[in-house]
């Protein structure tokens, strides 16, 4: 993920998300103070005892605007910001260019607030990377209930611990790539939780090309014996094999299918790909 691109996209996100919050945010053009990042660990029952042994203790980076410390009685709207596949919450807060103040979410927010471009808000960035690249922010029989963690456990925790405006019209949801997909999906599924949604470069919205029988990554995956085989192939630049398995773990999990604990749309027969005879439950189905 390119940091420069993120800065531009995130700036657009903040401007877009701010509009419905207009009546809940006080813009102070004269701010010279800076907001700050705090990092917490949230234990989630939604992620306990997973087949892939994911940690239920998830890191969360939280941006608190300047007014949070200056005005102890003030409450703030919240934007939940979701990272892409292979990333963590620190992708938003860790700078790759010290000469660019807009290279991190805290730099972007501090400058935008100081210049009066948008109002003050809390930004919450959870770590939802799994042991294999990413959760797709989706409930899975194998990797855990990431949708429940995002829409329920995380929101409840933030509303209880921080001075938020704890109502739907004061919550926004945004993300990049895998997180952009999740923002759109979770926003549609949970309109009682979020009132504004913004997806940056959302992944997984058009499946046809990647899931076609012409994608040679499937042949490699079906021949592979372990996750180590996938890692080795990815180190050669074939990132598609990792992405396909991560998606399968989210959308077609099957604890009985080794080694990758998921079903795939194709199978290898005499060295050639053909549509799989197995459903997502692992049971054989008739083929047309």
C-alpha positions in Angstrom: 0.0 0.0 0.0 1.5 3.3 -1.0 1.7 5.9 1.7 1.3 8.9 -0.6 -1.8 7.6 -2.1 -3.2 6.9 1.4 -2.7 10.4 2.5 -4.7 11.8 -0.4 -7.4 9.2 0.0 -7.6 9.6 3.8 -7.9 13.4 3.4 -10.9 12.8 1.1 -12.3 10.4 3.6 -12.1 12.9 6.5 -13.8 15.7 4.4 -16.6 13.3 3.3 -17.2 11.8 6.7 -17.3 15.1 8.4 -20.4 16.4 6.7 -23.0 14.5 8.7 -21.1 15.4 11.9 -21.4 19.1 11.3 -23.7 19.8 14.2 -21.7 17.7 16.6 -18.2 19.1 16.1 -16.8 22.5 17.0 -14.2 23.8 14.6 -11.5 25.9 16.2 -9.3 27.5 13.6 -6.8 28.8 16.2 -5.7 25.4 17.4 -2.0 25.0 17.9 -2.2 21.9 20.1 -1.9 18.5 18.6 -4.0 15.4 19.1 -2.4 12.2 20.2 -2.4 8.4 19.5 -3.1 6.0 22.3 -2.8 2.2 21.8 -4.9 -0.3 23.6 -5.4 -4.0 23.8 -9.0 -5.3 23.6 -9.9 -8.9 24.5 -12.7 -10.1 22.3 -14.9 -13.1 23.1 -15.8 -13.1 19.4 -12.2 -14.2 18.6 -11.7 -16.8 21.3 -10.8 -20.5 20.5 -10.5 -20.2 16.8 -9.3 -23.1 14.6 -6.4 -21.0 13.3 -5.5 -19.9 16.9 -5.9 -16.2 16.3 -5.2 -14.0 19.2 -8.4 -12.6 20.8 -6.3 -9.8 22.2 -6.4 -7.1 19.5 -4.4 -3.9 19.3 -6.3 -0.7 18.7 -4.7 2.6 17.7 -6.9 5.6 18.7 -6.5 9.2 17.6 -7.7 11.7 20.2 -8.1 15.2 18.9 -6.7 18.3 20.6 -10.0 19.1 22.3 -10.2 15.8 24.0 -7.7 16.8 26.6 -8.5 20.5 26.5 -12.2 20.2 27.0 -12.9 17.3 29.5 -16.6 17.6 29.2 -16.8 17.6 25.4 -17.9 14.5 23.4 -16.8 13.6 19.9 -18.0 11.7 16.9 -16.0 8.6 15.8 -14.6 7.4 12.5 -13.6 3.7 12.5 -10.8 3.2 10.0 -10.0 -0.3 8.7 -6.7 -1.4 7.2 -6.0 -3.5 4.1 -4.9 -7.1 3.8 -1.5 -7.9 5.3 -1.5 -4.6 7.3 -2.3 -3.8 10.9 -3.5 -0.7 12.7 0.0 0.7 12.7 -0.1 1.1 8.9 -2.1 4.3 9.6 0.1 5.7 12.4 3.7 4.7 11.4 5.4 7.2 9.1 7.5 6.3 6.1 8.4 9.9 5.3 9.4 12.1 8.2 9.4 15.2 6.0 5.7 14.8 5.2 3.4 15.7 8.1 0.4 14.2 6.3 2.1 10.8 6.1 0.3 9.5 9.2 -3.3 9.8 10.4 -2.2 11.9 13.4 -0.3 14.3 11.2 -3.3 14.6 8.7 -5.8 15.1 11.5 -3.7 17.6 13.4 -3.0 19.7 10.4 -6.6 19.6 9.1 -8.0 20.6 12.4 -5.5 23.4 12.9 -6.3 24.8 9.5 -10.1 24.5 10.1 -10.6 22.1 7.1 -12.7 19.8 9.2 -13.8 19.4 12.8 -12.5 17.3 15.7 -13.3 13.6 15.9 -11.9 10.4 17.3 -10.4 8.0 14.8 -10.3 4.3 15.8 -8.0 1.9 14.0 -8.2 -1.8 15.0 -5.7 -4.5 14.1 -7.7 -7.2 12.2 -4.8 -9.0 10.5 -5.1 -12.8 11.0 -2.3 -15.3 11.1 -2.7 -15.5 7.4 -2.9 -11.9 6.0 -6.4 -10.7 6.8 -9.9 -11.4 8.1 -11.9 -9.6 5.4 -13.7 -8.4 8.6 -16.0 -11.3 8.1 -17.4 -14.0 10.5 -15.6 -17.3 9.8 -15.9 -20.8 11.3 -12.1 -21.0 11.1 -10.6 -17.6 11.8 -13.3 -16.2 14.1 -16.1 -13.7 14.2 -14.4 -10.6 12.9 -17.7 -8.9 11.8 -19.0 -9.2 15.4 -15.7 -7.9 16.8 -15.8 -4.9 14.5 -19.4 -3.9 14.7 -20.2 -4.9 18.3 -17.2 -5.6 20.6 -15.1 -2.7 19.3 -17.8 -0.1 19.2 -19.1 -1.0 22.7 -15.6 -0.8 24.1 -14.8 2.6 22.6 -18.2 4.1 23.6 -17.7 2.9 27.2 -14.1 4.0 27.6 -13.9 7.3 25.6 -16.1 10.4 25.4 -17.9 9.6 22.2 -21.2 10.7 20.9 -22.6 7.2 21.2 -25.3 7.2 18.5 -25.5 6.1 14.9 -25.4 9.6 13.3 -22.1 10.3 15.0 -20.3 7.2 13.8 -18.5 6.7 10.4 -16.8 3.7 8.9 -14.1 3.8 6.3 -11.2 1.6 5.1 -8.7 0.9 2.4 -8.7 -2.2 0.1 -9.8 -5.1 2.3 -11.0 -2.4 4.8 -12.7 -0.5 2.0 -14.7 -3.7 1.1 -15.5 -4.1 4.8 -16.7 -0.5 5.2 -19.2 -0.9 2.4 -20.4 -4.3 3.5 -20.6 -3.6 7.2 -22.2 -0.2 6.6 -25.0 -1.8 4.6 -25.5 -4.7 7.1 -25.4 -2.5 10.2 -27.0 0.9 9.4 -28.0 1.1 13.1 -24.3 1.3 14.0 -22.8 3.6 11.3 -24.4 6.5 9.4 -21.5 7.3 7.0 -19.4 4.8 4.9 -16.4 5.4 2.7 -14.4 2.8 0.9 -10.9 3.6 -0.5 -9.9 1.3 -3.3 -12.3 -1.4 -2.0 -11.3 -4.9 -2.8 -13.4 -8.0 -3.5 -16.3 -6.1 -5.2 -15.8 -7.7 -8.6 -15.0 -11.4 -8.3 -15.1 -12.6 -11.9 -11.5 -12.2 -13.0 -9.8 -13.3 -9.9 -12.1 -16.3 -9.4 -12.0 -17.5 -13.0 -10.5 -20.8 -14.0 -7.9 -18.9 -15.9 -6.3 -17.7 -12.7 -3.1 -19.9 -12.5 -2.8 -19.1 -8.7 -5.5 -21.8 -8.1 -3.3 -24.5 -9.6 -0.4 -23.6 -7.3 -2.7 -23.5 -4.2 -4.2 -26.9 -5.0 -0.7 -28.4 -5.3 0.7 -26.7 -2.2 1.2 -28.8 0.9 1.4 -26.1 3.5 1.3 -22.4 4.3 5.0 -22.4 4.1 4.7 -23.3 0.4 2.4 -20.2 -0.1 4.8 -18.0 1.7 7.7 -19.1 -0.5 5.6 -18.4 -3.6 4.6 -15.0 -2.3 8.2 -14.1 -1.7 8.7 -14.6 -5.5 6.1 -11.9 -6.1 3.0 -14.1 -6.6 0.9 -12.3 -4.0 -2.3 -13.7 -5.5 -1.9 -17.1 -3.9 -2.0 -15.5 -0.5 -4.9 -13.3 -1.2 -7.0 -16.1 -2.5 -6.4 -18.3 0.6 -7.2 -15.4 2.9 -10.5 -14.8 1.0 -11.3 -18.5 1.2 -10.7 -18.6 4.9 -13.2 -15.8 5.3 -15.9 -16.8 2.8 -15.7 -20.6 2.4 -14.1 -21.9 5.6 -14.0 -25.6 6.1 -12.2 -27.0 9.2 -12.0 -30.4 7.6 -10.2 -29.4 4.4 -6.5 -29.5 5.0 -4.1 -27.9 4.7 -5.8 -24.6 4.2 -9.0 -25.1 6.1 -11.2 -23.8 3.3 -12.9 -24.8 0.1 -12.0 -23.5 -3.3 -14.1 -23.2 -6.5 -11.8 -25.5 -8.5 -10.0 -28.8 -8.1 -7.1 -30.4 -10.0 -7.9 -33.5 -12.0 -5.0 -35.0 -14.0 -3.2 -31.8 -13.7 -6.0 -29.6 -15.0 -8.4 -27.3 -13.2 -12.1 -28.0 -13.2 -15.0 -26.7 -11.2 -15.0 -28.3 -7.7 -17.5 -30.9 -6.8 -17.4 -29.8 -3.2 -19.7 -27.2 -1.5 -18.5 -24.9 1.2 -19.5 -27.5 3.7 -17.1 -30.0 2.2 -19.9 -32.3 1.0 -20.0 -33.5 -2.6 -22.6 -31.9 -4.8 -23.9 -32.8 -8.2 -22.2 -31.0 -11.2 -24.2 -29.7 -14.2 
